[in-house]
Amino acid sequence: MKIRTLKHICKRIKNAFLYSIAGAKAMYKSESAFRQEIALFIIGIIVLFFVNVSDVQKSLLFMTLLFIPIAETVNTAIEVIINRISTQKHPLSELAKDLGSFVVLLSIIMFVGVWSIILI
């Protein structure tokens, strides 16, 4: 691999990381639900250090915990795109936003279900 190509790859990775950090900051600043989910995430991580379950079960608990802010981020991205296109009411815009919200609800149901099954 040429050094020039390696430099280019490293620059692209760095830029992608910086864009991701900017997205995380924007989410935290603008979305109260995301801030609440991050608080839940931090509490959940602390709980994971103290529960006496297998590593596989801890992995499942962690993944369901992480999926909630992921779903919220996708939901927010959908809302931002729809609002960018038009702020006028349209049935398809409403459907897209409702489906994004439904993904968040499903992630919360999955979290509650998995944590209940493993910990109770």
C-alpha positions, -999 to 999 in steps of 0.1 A, spaced: 0 0 0 13 34 -9 20 59 19 -1 85 1 -31 60 0 -26 52 37 -26 90 45 -58 94 26 -74 64 44 -64 78 78 -78 112 69 -111 97 59 -113 77 91 -105 108 111 -131 129 93 -157 102 97 -150 101 135 -153 139 137 -186 138 119 -198 112 143 -188 132 173 -206 162 158 -237 141 154 -235 129 190 -232 164 203 -261 176 181 -283 148 194 -274 155 230 -280 192 226 -313 190 208 -331 159 219 -343 156 255 -353 119 249 -317 111 239 -304 127 271 -328 106 291 -317 75 272 -280 83 278 -288 86 315 -305 52 313 -274 38 294 -250 50 321 -271 36 349 -274 3 329 -236 1 325 -232 5 362 -257 -22 369 -239 -45 345 -208 -44 367 -228 -58 397 -252 -84 382 -241 -120 386 -249 -133 351 -229 -150 324 -208 -130 299 -233 -139 271 -262 -126 292 -242 -94 300 -236 -90 263 -274 -93 256 -282 -68 283 -256 -44 269 -268 -47 233 -304 -40 242 -293 -11 263 -273 3 235 -300 -2 209 -323 24 225 -301 55 217 -293 40 183 -330 38 175 -335 73 189 -308 86 166 -323 69 135 -357 84 145 -342 119 148 -325 115 115 -358 106 98 -375 136 115 -347 160 104 -349 147 68 -387 151 67 -385 186 82 -358 195 57 -380 185 28 -411 203 40 -427 214 73 -462 210 57 -484 182 68 -483 152 45 -495 116 51 -462 101 40 -442 125 62 -464 116 91 -460 79 84 -423 81 82 -421 100 116 -445 75 132 -425 46 120 -393 61 134 -410 66 167 -422 30 165 -386 18 162 -378 36 194 -408 19 211 -397 -15 199 -362 -10 212 -376 -1 246 -399 -31 246 -369 -53 237 -348 -38 265 -375 -43 291 -382 -78 279 -346 -90 278 -336 -73 311 -367 -88 328 -361 -123 315 -324 -123 325 -326 -104 358 -359 -115 373 
